[in-house]
Amino acid sequence: MPHPRMYSDDDPHLDGVRRVCLALPDAVEVEAWGWPSFRAGARGKMFAIYDNHGEAGYALTFKPDPAERTRLALVRYDEQV
């Protein structure tokens, strides 16, 4: 049984998220767990998902390449990567 859709296409932030994510090479949008996820490559590996964290609000979660994880973890939130 598919997961129910958890978002609306008229979400004011989703259009911008789609514009950025789908501008990347080979990127496609696939609904997963009721939320829009973004995937790329021949195997369709997920690189981001847009979801809602309740009271914390909406979030765009990125899955960095393993080689980038350590560097990103060391960057302060107020620094540019």
C-alpha positions as CSV (number, residue, x, y, z in Angstrom):
1,M,0.0,0.0,0.0
2,P,1.5,3.4,-1.0
3,H,2.2,6.0,1.7
4,P,-0.3,8.9,1.7
5,R,0.9,12.2,0.2
6,M,2.1,14.4,3.0
7,Y,2.6,17.7,1.1
8,S,0.8,20.0,-1.2
9,D,2.0,21.2,-4.6
10,D,1.0,24.7,-3.6
11,D,3.6,24.7,-0.7
12,P,5.3,28.1,-1.0
13,H,8.8,26.6,-0.5
14,L,8.5,23.5,-2.7
15,D,8.7,25.4,-6.0
16,G,12.1,26.8,-5.1
17,V,13.4,23.4,-3.8
18,R,12.3,21.8,-7.1
19,R,14.0,24.5,-9.2
20,V,17.3,24.0,-7.4
21,C,17.3,20.2,-7.1
22,L,16.0,19.6,-10.7
23,A,18.6,21.9,-12.1
24,L,21.3,19.4,-11.2
25,P,22.5,16.9,-13.9
26,D,20.2,13.8,-14.3
27,A,18.0,14.9,-11.4
28,V,14.4,13.6,-11.1
29,E,11.7,13.9,-8.5
30,V,10.2,10.8,-6.9
31,E,7.6,10.7,-4.2
32,A,8.9,8.6,-1.2
33,W,7.2,8.1,2.1
34,G,4.7,10.7,1.0
35,W,7.3,13.4,0.4
36,P,9.1,14.7,-2.7
37,S,12.6,13.2,-2.9
38,F,15.2,14.0,-5.5
39,R,17.4,11.4,-7.2
40,A,20.1,11.2,-9.8
41,G,22.3,8.9,-11.7
42,A,21.7,5.6,-13.5
43,R,20.7,3.9,-10.2
44,G,18.5,6.8,-9.1
45,K,20.3,7.4,-5.8
46,M,18.5,9.8,-3.5
47,F,20.4,13.0,-2.8
48,A,17.7,15.1,-1.0
49,I,14.2,14.9,0.5
50,Y,11.8,17.7,1.4
51,D,9.8,16.9,4.5
52,N,8.1,18.3,7.7
53,H,9.6,18.0,11.1
54,G,6.4,19.0,13.0
55,E,6.9,22.0,15.2
56,A,10.4,22.5,13.7
57,G,8.9,23.2,10.3
58,Y,9.8,22.0,6.9
59,A,13.3,20.8,6.0
60,L,15.3,19.9,3.0
61,T,17.6,17.0,4.0
62,F,20.7,16.4,1.8
63,K,22.6,13.1,1.6
64,P,26.2,14.2,0.8
65,D,28.7,12.0,-1.0
66,P,30.6,9.9,1.5
67,A,33.8,11.8,0.7
68,E,32.1,15.1,1.6
69,R,30.5,14.0,4.9
70,T,33.5,14.7,7.2
71,R,34.2,18.1,5.7
72,L,30.6,19.1,6.0
73,A,30.4,17.9,9.6
74,L,33.3,20.2,10.5
75,V,31.7,23.4,9.0
76,R,29.9,25.7,11.4
77,Y,26.3,26.5,10.5
78,D,27.1,30.1,9.8
79,E,30.0,29.4,7.4
80,Q,29.6,28.9,3.7
81,V,30.6,25.5,2.4
